[in-house]
Amino acid sequence: MKFDILLCGVGGQGVLSLAAIIAQAALNDGQFVKQSEVHGMAQRGGAVSAHLRIASNPIASDLIARGDADMILSMEPLEALRYREFLNPLTGVVVSTREPFVNIDDYPETQAVYASLAVYPNLNLVDATALAKQAANPRATNMVLVGAAAASLPVSVIALEAAIASLFGAKGDKVVQSNIAAFRLGLAAATPLTAGTKAGQA
């Protein structure tokens, strides 16, 4: 088994926390993991991405080849399009529909962005902002997105929730529970994806 995830967004959206949760959960489930991070040039507003590779056997490279992503998990609609060269017809695309973060002068109309994403048959648009507010933690949009992806990830829900508890444990039980609540709302709202089934070498 090999499952390659490209996670993206902009600085301040919690993309790297999102990657850390999935990576730790995969390790908890006994999988092999490799991760490569690219931070934006600014703490907030710059593009942020992470390549996350999960496999049942040791992984040689931490980078995903173009066209080989099994899933793109994006906190920002336009950022999903930035990495379209990593997609193939089977790639699962999970995108937060939160208010776009307009960090460039020529940011396109929101509907045009969604229309461009709609060409991918495995698209799952998630109103992460509304669900995070429902969980009483507006900052937990990234945990909603983890939940939306969870049904299609090669890791267990138990391991994902344990990883969330570990990441936020130092902030107290209330923060842990609100993040788990956001995760569960994302999971409940998601449509399972038919993610990539390539049997390539890890």
Long-range contacts (C-beta under 8 A, 24 or more apart in sequence): 1-54, 1-55, 1-56, 1-154, 2-53, 2-54, 2-55, 2-56, 2-59, 2-70, 2-198, 2-199, 2-200, 2-201, 2-202, 3-53, 3-54, 3-55, 3-70, 3-71, 3-153, 3-154, 3-195, 3-196, 4-51, 4-52, 4-53, 4-54, 4-64, 4-68, 4-69, 4-70, 4-71, 4-196, 5-51, 5-52, 5-53, 5-54, 5-69, 5-70, 5-71, 5-72, 5-73, 5-149, 5-153, 6-49, 6-50, 6-51, 6-52, 6-64, 6-69, 6-71, 6-72, 6-73, 6-83, 6-86, 7-49, 7-50, 7-52, 7-72, 7-73, 7-74, 8-47, 8-48, 8-49, 8-50, 8-72, 8-73, 8-74, 8-75, 8-76, 8-79, 8-80, 8-82, 8-83, 9-48, 9-49, 9-74, 9-75, 9-76, 9-79, 9-96, 9-101, 10-40, 10-44, 10-45, 10-46, 10-47, 10-48, 10-75, 10-76, 10-79, 10-101, 10-103, 11-39, 11-40, 11-42, 11-43, 11-44, 11-45, 11-46, 11-47, 11-48, 12-43, 12-44, 12-45, 13-48, 13-75, 13-76, 13-101, 13-141, 13-142, 14-75, 14-139, 14-141, 14-142, 15-48, 15-49, 15-50, 15-75, 15-142, 16-48, 16-50, 17-142, 17-167, 18-73, 18-75, 18-142, 18-143, 18-145, 18-146, 19-50, 19-52, 20-163, 20-167, 21-143, 21-146, 21-160, 21-163, 21-164, 21-167, 22-52, 22-54, 22-146, 22-149, 22-153, 22-155, 22-160, 22-163, 23-52, 23-54, 24-159, 24-163, 24-166, 24-167, 25-153, 25-155, 25-156, 25-159, 25-160, 25-162, 25-163, 26-54, 26-154, 26-155, 26-159, 28-155, 28-159, 28-162, 28-163, 29-155, 29-156, 29-159, 31-55, 31-56, 31-154, 31-155, 32-56, 32-57, 32-58, 32-59, 32-202, 33-59, 34-59, 34-61, 34-62, 35-62, 36-62, 36-63, 45-101, 45-103, 46-103, 47-79, 47-82, 49-79, 49-83, 53-202, 54-153, 54-154, 54-155, 55-202, 57-202, 58-202, 59-202, 60-201, 60-202, 68-196, 68-198, 68-200, 69-196, 70-195, 70-196, 70-198, 71-149, 71-152, 71-153, 71-193, 71-195, 71-196, 73-145, 73-149, 75-128, 75-141, 75-142, 75-145, 76-100, 76-101, 77-110, 77-113, 77-114, 77-117, 78-107, 78-108, 78-113, 80-117, 81-113, 81-116, 81-117, 87-120, 88-196, 88-198, 89-120, 89-121, 90-122, 90-194, 90-195, 90-196, 90-197, 90-198, 91-120, 91-122, 91-195, 91-196, 92-122, 92-124, 92-149, 92-152, 92-193, 92-194, 92-195, 92-196, 93-117, 93-120, 93-122, 93-123, 93-124, 94-124, 94-126, 94-145, 94-148, 94-149, 94-152, 94-190, 94-193, 95-123, 95-124, 95-125, 95-126, 96-126, 96-127, 96-128, 96-129, 96-141, 96-144, 96-145, 97-125, 97-126, 97-127, 97-128, 97-129, 98-127, 98-128, 98-129, 98-141, 99-129, 122-193, 122-194, 122-195, 124-148, 124-190, 124-191, 124-193, 126-186, 126-189, 126-190, 127-189, 128-186, 131-182, 131-185, 131-186, 131-189, 132-182, 134-185, 135-178, 135-179, 135-181, 135-182, 135-185, 136-178, 136-181, 137-175, 137-178, 137-179, 137-181, 137-182, 140-178, 140-179, 140-181, 140-182, 140-183, 141-182, 143-179, 143-180, 143-182, 143-183, 143-186, 144-182, 144-183, 144-185, 144-186, 144-189, 145-186, 146-183, 146-186, 147-182, 147-183, 147-184, 147-185, 147-186, 147-187, 147-188, 147-189, 147-190, 148-186, 148-187, 148-189, 148-190, 149-186, 149-190, 150-183, 150-186, 150-187, 150-190, 151-187, 151-190, 151-192, 151-193, 152-190, 152-192, 152-193, 152-195, 157-187
